Amino acid sequence: MMQSTSQPDAERRIRPRWLVLTTLAIAVVITGVQLDGLLSDRSTATALKRVEDVFMLISQRYVEKTDPDEIALYAIEGMLENLDPHSVFFDADRLKDENEAFDAEFEGIGISFELLPGTDGADTLSVLSVIPGGPSDEVGLLTGDRIMIVDGTSTVGFDEDDVRRYLKGPRGTQVSITVDRPGVDTPLEFDIIRDKIPLYTLDAAYMMEDNTGYIRLNRFARTTYSEFMAGLRTLTSRGMERLVLDLRGNRGGYMQMAVRIAGEFLKEGQLVVSQSGYTEDSQEAFYASGNGLWEDGPVMVLVDGASASASEIVAGAIQDHDRGLVVGQRTFGKGLVQKQYLLRDGSALRLTVARYFTPSGRLIQTDYEDGDRTDYYESKAALKKSDGTLTAAELLKDVPDSLRYETAGGRTVIAGGGIVPDFIIPADSLSPLMRTVLGRSLENQFIRTWVDLYGAALRKTWGEEPDRFISDFEVGDDMLDAFRSFAADRNVQMGGDLRVEDPDEVFSDAELQEDRALLGTLLKGRLATRLYDRSAWYPVWRRVDHAIVESQKLWNPARELAETYSASR
């Protein structure tokens, strides 16, 4: 999703002071809708009156009693259906969740949770991870703890809404919980003072090799630029000479965050993105402010079919200025800008107000037929499938001239359906065994049990040293055998002499050995995530991550682009 501020100048350069000037807006403009100011057009006022008349007649004269809120919602949905796939309406409750994601914080106790299946649908609330430095961390809550009672209320049978209602709350308020901890005979009681909890948008920032840094962003929220800069500074201080920026799965967010991050790679005054809409105030252009922290070093941007909106702005700017390589799969193709309007009842309309264009002039929005979302997403899937294993050069052969654009250095790039990478790396195919493991979430269930049994010993051995765990821990035969037994209990036999009566799935010793390294890495990554946090997953998994492994063979062209770009100052 792409969201934009409203600025009076059609052409302006984004300077560091913009953050002060647009603190409230950032990328979402929240404003009460002043209808009087919007109804100067007589035909608009007449049409609105017609809608109002129909609404009142249905509410007061229909043969059965109607719900006015429901009728209003149907009317809104009907209006949006004929627009585009990204104009949406949020009721007040959903809007709160949306704003928390973009504000990158909420108020609560500071855990992520999972609901473990129980008898008769009575799920058990379990702590998946504890946010470092948060209220739960301070009182000693641990991954794997089962929260059984909250403020005197049993959590057995809670759904996700129940969990949020009881555990989230205003900063400074107290919640009392009773916990069952695996390996501890008696229940534990904690009084936790709720606080503001950050929602980090930077998943990981670490050194892949002696000179290669890696940064992964999961979305573009209010704090993303500051998180990115902190990670970038840390990596440069550790001697980073080249950078992988991973935007796979990043569906976008605040446009300004994308502009500022792209500006760290570009020279002062270079165009990052422009937008154009029906109204005068939707005509804007955004430029790099200069003094970027990574203006010269080689950079590679990883993207996939779920990289959208703000992600595509960053990738498009880097590609169009020949600043670095874009690698992976064709991106989602969302080139529409939304502005959010707060309505008088606390709901909101997120309305498409402009289209955005990359520096070369490309519109990367995929074609759509009015607001038909089903056809829209199906067409994207078909486009991705049509890419197959083609290279970017092969894709160019069938592209009409109207969709061909040139980068600053004269390279040909494609418009009209996402950012096509400079080097396409098709998605890796999984073996039948790995599809079964992941499809049934066997590895997650197993590691949860493993931490229940051995979590205390693992913490004693590895402590708060994720780097040592990542480099030294190995999944041995004992752990793999335990996993095979665990899978057999769930009717999946993986080689060996396990006796499974009428198994659902059977895999041979050869199949197991073929996937031994991949399976071991998967178990280690899940274990690292539970012992530490999500950031520990990435340095473990990257050794078998197909896109990362293949991308590391492309540093020569990335270095050539960086050298040419630097020399053109």
C-alpha positions, 0 to 999 in steps of 0.5 A: 500500500502506498500512502502520500502526504499533501504538499502545496508545491508541485515540484519540491525537494525533500530536505531533512526538515520535512519530518518536522513540517509533516509530522502528523501527516507523514504519509497518511493524511488524517483529516475530518471531511468537510463536506460543505467545501466539497459540494460546490459542484451542483451535480455532486450535491444533487447526486448526494441528495439522491443517495440520501433520499434512497437511504432514508426510504429504505431505513423508514419504509422497507418491509422489514426492519433494517440496520442503518449501519449495514446499509451504509456499509453496503453503499460505501462498498458499492461506490468503491467497487467501481474505482480501483483495487486499492481504495478501501474503507475501514471501520473504527476498530479495523482502523485502529489496527491499521494505524498501529501497524503504520505507527509501529507501536501499540500499548500492551505487555510486549509479547507475540503469542500463539494459540495452541489447539486444545480439546473441543476447540478450547485453545491454550494461549502460549507466549511465542516470543517476548519483545526485548526490553518490554514489560513482559521481558522485565518481569521474566516471562519466557517463550513457551509460557502458557498464560492460563489466567488474565485478571482472574479470567481463564484464557482457555478457549480464547480467540485472538480478539480475546487475547488482544482485549485482555492483554492490550490496554493503556500505558501505565495500567496493570494486568495480572497473569498466571502462567504454567511454565514447562518444567516448573511444577507450580503456576507462576504469577506476574503483575505486568505494567503495560507500556508502549511497545515498538513494532519493528519494521527492520527484521534483521541487519547483520554481516553475511560475510566479512564484507557483505552486509544484509538489511531486511525491511518488512514494511515502511512505517513511521520508524522505518527510516530511523531503524534502517539508518541505525542498521546501516551505521552499525554495518558500516562500522563493522567494515561493510563494503557491499550491501544486500537490501532485502525487500521481499514480501515488503508490501509497502507503506509510507511513501516518505520512508521510501523516499528517504531510504532511496535517498541514502543511495542517491546523489543530491537532487536526483529524482526518487519518484513523482506522482500525478493525479486529478487535482493540482495538489496531487502533482508532486515530485520527490528528490534525494536530499544528498549526503547519503550514507551509502552513495558509493558502495555496491548495493543489491535489492532483493524483490519478489512478487509480494514486494509492492508500493514503497518497495517498488519506489526504492527498487525503481529509483535504484534501478533507473539511476543505475545505482545498483542491481535489482534481483529476484522476481517481478514485483507486485505492481502497485503504482497507486497513491492513497490518502487517508481521510478520517470520517466523523464517526471514527472510520476512514476512507483510504482513497486513491488520489494519484499514480506514481512514476519511477525516475525514468517515467515508468508507471509500474501499476498492473492494469485493472478493470475498475475495482474488480479485485478478483480479476486484478489478483488473478492477472498478477498471478498469471503475469508472474507465471508467464515469467517462468524461468526467463531472463530479463533480456528474454522478457524484453523481446516481447515487450512493446515499445510503449512499455520500454524505458531507459535508465540514466545509463541507457539500459532498457527497463520495462513498465506496465506490471511491476519492477522487472529485476535486472537478474531474475531468480525463479522461486526455488521448488520444494521437495515433496518431503519439505512441502509436507513438513512446511504444509503441516507446520511440523517443524514449528510444532516440534520446536515448540515441544523441544523448547518446552523440554530443553529450553532451560538447558539451551538458555543456560548453554547459549545464553544471550549470545545469538551470534554464537548460537548461529555460528556454532549450534548444529542439529545433530542426529539425536534431534533429527531422530526426535523429529522423525519420531514426532512426525511419525506420531502425526502419521508421517514416516520419514525413512528408517525403521519407524513403524507407522500403521497406514501412514498419510505420507511415507518418505524414503531414507534417500529422500530424507538424506537429500533434504537433511541439510535443508531440514536441519537448517529449518529446525535450527532457524525455528529454534533460534527464533524462539530462543532469541527473536525473529532477527535470528532466523535470517542469518541461519536460513540465508545459507539455504535461501535460494535467492540469496545464494544465487544473488551472491554470484552477481557482485561483479555487475553490481560493483561495476554499476557502483563504480560507474555511478560514483565516477559520474559525480 
